[in-house]
Amino acid sequence: MKYKSIILFGAPGSGKGTQGTIIGDIPGFFHSATGDIFRSLDLQSEIGRIFWQYAGQGKLVPDNITIDVWKTYMRGLEMINKFHPKTEILVLDGIPRNVRQAELLAETLDVLKVIHLSCTDLNKMVERLRRRALRENRFDDAKDEVIQKRLMVYDVETKPLLDYYPPEKLVRVEATQSQVRVLAELLQIIAPLKEHFDLTMGPDAAHP
């Protein structure tokens, strides 16, 4: 079966990870942060070396590698009973990152909503990335040139996704608000989706 999914979409520093983590703690939702998956890779492995080669320059990992690693990881979570696609909505953070990845995932994901965390204040996003780099030891985000590269890659490769998905699946949330106000808006969006999911999937979905 396809994974029922919500995509948290936005530029680096827009708060996808923060909000995704909170939503993932709500019963019936499962947060998948692609960046965390890649950062957990063994640096001695071929995939690990490839990831750091690209991330260290602020570039995206090649699409086929990204999708293969992500699919393998999610299947593993299903096998060890950590992710339950029949009872949980997948909250995606960091994937897909371009139209090609969306096409490669079309047979895997049933996208219910694309939530665009829009941040018009570039300086605020840069400052968020700097603070995160210090807080989480994300050295790949610490350099200004890498941050600027990430933002440029987002504009060129990722932003076109907004035209890929049907307009009725897109919703915009202003990401420069306080975290709690952003969360309040997100809950208003996802609550009806979960209620409908529970109705269509039966009592097991409502009580995993």
Secondary structure, DSSP 8 states (H G I E B T S, - for coil): --EEEEEEE--TTSSHHHHHHHHHTSTTEEEEEHHHHHHTS-TTSHHHHHHHHHHTTT----HHHHHHHHHHHHHHHHHTTS--TTT-EEEEES---SHHHHHHTTTTEEEEEEEEEE---HHHHHHHHHHHHHHHT-GGGTSHHHHHHHHHHIIIIITTHHHHS-GGGEEEEETTS-HHHHHHHHHHHHHHHHHHHHHHH-HHHH--
